[in-house]
Amino acid sequence: MKILIVRVSSLGDVVHNMPMVADIRRHFPDAQIDWVVEEAYTSLVRLNPHIRNIIPIALRRWRKSLFSAATRAEMAAFWRQLRAEPYDLVFDTQGLTKTSVVMRMARLAPGGRRVGLANATEGSGYEPISRIFHDQSIKVDLHTHAVMRARLVAADAMGYRPDGAADFALRSPEPQRLPWMPEQPYAVFFHGTARDAKQWPQADWIALGRALSGRGLPVLLPWGSQKEQQAAQALAAGIPGALVLPALPLMEAVALVQQARLVVGLDTGLTHIAAAYCKPTVELYCDSPRWKTEGNWSPSIVNLGDEGRPPRGEDVLAAVDGLLS
């Protein structure tokens, strides 16, 4: 059986799609699974041993130069790779017009099916028009966790139950000692987010950082934009021994997570990677619903706060104490 998954972005959503793959291989060990994903995330998908081929797509980059010869050549190459062989099942677990169009472009084997979501979950970006590209649309409950949503789509289409804890099946990247990496155990704060409402107060980050520094656990501060870099510098000024990291490519960020003693982070993709690896992780929810993405598959993950109810500093420190003990 040949299967294609269309889940192009974002980072956290790609992570949350991984257990679907493990489920399929558990029930169909000989299944050959390919994945269409944004080019920025191919290195992450490559860590999943159940994926045979990765088909990179560059929608974010292509839309900036649609009429250039180079872009049109890349799009033609993508088309050829997508159509290179027929699939028995094509899954679109994102439910957007752009992903359902990609699904429709894929070539089906005789009797093959295109399968997607029949409805939105609360707060999702689902676009109902995507259903016109499906052969089968799977209905899910309004409040379905992002991980379970993808697992249910595959299970319903293939005739099994998504039982057991989520298995992300991510291999560890090649071990490496990067120049900025401390010799001793360290904590990571994923403090940056694109939306200001999702921020946790700076004073609480600093108080937590000081508590960890006092226990000999230095705090490392990554960032993904100039604004986040400035925020990291402000935090480092208030936390003894804190280190503002250089700009990190994705696999260095994964290595950062892999070797951390503790991760504390907002509802962002890199925090979800830490949770997928079952690292000691505290996920902070300040302005997004916790039920949608909380790490609920390991006792090493503590989820605090909720939409409109940021966690209190003392509760986060108590969670950290529990994980470190």
Buried (B, 14 or more C-beta within 10 A) or exposed (E): BBBBBBBBBBBBBBBBBBBBBBBBBBBBEEBBBBBBBBBBBBBBBBBBEBBEBBBBBBBEEBEEEEEEEEBEEBBEEBEEBBEEBBBBBBBBBBBBBBBBEBBBBBEBEEEBBBBBBBBBBEEBEBBEEBBEBBBBBBEBEEEBBBBBBBBBBBBBBBEBEBEEEBBBBBEEBEEEEEEBBEEEEBBBBBBBBEEEEBBBEEEBBBBBBBBBBEEEBBBBBBBBEEEBBEBBEBBBEBBEBBBBBEEBEBBBBBBBBBBBBBBBBBBBBBBBBBBBBBBBBBBBBBBBBBBBBBBBBBEBBBBBBBBEEBBEBEBBBEBBEEBBE
